[in-house]
Amino acid sequence: MSESIPEFFYRISAKALILNEEKKFLLTRKDTDLWELPGAKLWFGDSGPEGIRKALKAEMWIDIISVNPHPSYFLTVKNMNGIWIANIIYKTEIDPKQLNHIPTNKECKEVQFFNKIGAGALYLYPNGKEFLRLFDPEDW
């Protein structure tokens, strides 16, 4: 564990659960070729929905229609560097037409909708693997 982060602290990110009509969820591929839910670390003072709005605007140039004020999932996992992280996942609605105009950058090289089986075959960050364990399309 890093000397600067006490062992009982988590790095917290807000993630967007964007579903299509088939109850598939949107994942983004980073420049590392790893896939995960869109979103980013929360800045001090930001709410989860506010963090999602900022992250999707900055990384994907997407405007949000709505973000549920209550989280849909909460997970904790060690990231690939061995640091504990927490993800707060909010159901988020976007205009799907915006997905046709996403600029390519290191945070978002590609976007695609997946079901659990398809996503399970991807190279996922540890938080993505944990999300797959929790996600049930029947909840939606």
N, C-alpha and C positions, 0 to 999 in steps of 0.2 A: 504494500500500500504506500502511496506517496506520502512523504513527510508533511507536505503542506495541506493535505486533506485528512482530517481525523477519520478513523476507521468506521465511525457511525454516520458519516455523511454520504449522501448519494448525489451524483450528477443527475439532474432531472430534465427530461425533455417532454414536450407536448407533441403528440403525433396525431395525424388526421386519419380517421377511418372513413375513406371515401368508397362507397359501394355503387355498383352499377345495378341495372334492373335484374340481372341474373344473380345478385348477391355475391359477386366477385369483388375483391378489394384491390385498390390501387397501390402498387409498389413503385418505388423509384430505384433506378440503378445508379450508384455513385461512380466516380472515376476509379474507384478501387475494384469495380465490377461486383461489389456486394449490393444486395437489394435490401430495402427496408421501407416501412411506411413513411410518407412524407412528414416533415416536421423538423423541429430543432430544439436545442437547449433553451430552457426558459431564462430570460434575463430577470434580474432582481426587480420585483414589483409587477411583473406581467402575470396575468391570469393565463390559464391553459388556452382558452379560446383566443385570447389576444396574441399569444405566442404563435399559435397556428396561423392566424391571419398574417402576421409579420413574415413568418418563415415561407409560406406558400407564395406570398407576393414577391419576396426577395429572391427565392431560389427558382420559382417556376413561373413567375409573372401571372399568377392566378388570383383572381378576386373571389372571395368566399361568398356564397349565398347565405349560409348559416352554419354555425357550430353549436352543437348541443351544449347547454351550459353545464351539464353533468357528465362526468367521464363514463365511457362505456367499459373500459378495461384499465387496470393498473397492474403493472408488472415490474419486477426487479430481477436483475440478472448481472453477472459479471461480463463486462465488455471484453473485447479481444486483448486488451492491455491488462486485464485482471482487475479493473476498477469497477466497483458496483455502480450501476446506473438504475434509474427508475424512469419508466415511461408512463405517462398519463395519456390515454388514448380517447379521443373525442370523435363521435360521429360528425362528419363534416359534409356539407352539400356544396357542390360546385356546378357550374354550367359545363357539361362535358365537352362542349364545342371548344372550350379554352384549351383542352389537351392537344388540339391540333397545332397550337402555336407556342409550344414551350421551347425556350432557348436552351441549347445544350451548354452545360457548365459542369464544374467538378462535383457539384452537389446533385445534379440531375442530368445524367447522360441519356436516360430513357425512362419512359413510364409505360406501365401496362397493367391491366386488370388480371387477377389470378384467382383461382379457387384454391382450397387448401392443398389438394394433390399437386397441382401445377407449381404452387409456391414451394412446396416441400422438395422439389427437384432443383431449386435454385441455390446459388451461393448466397446465403443469408447471414446478416449480422446476428449475434446471439439473441438480441431482443426480437428479431424477426422470427426466430425459431420458437421463442417463448410465446409470442403472439399466436403463432399457428397452433400451439398446444391449447390455448385458451379460446380461440375464435370458434364460434358455432354459428353457421349461416342461418340456422333455424331461429336464432334469437331475433332476426331481422325480418 
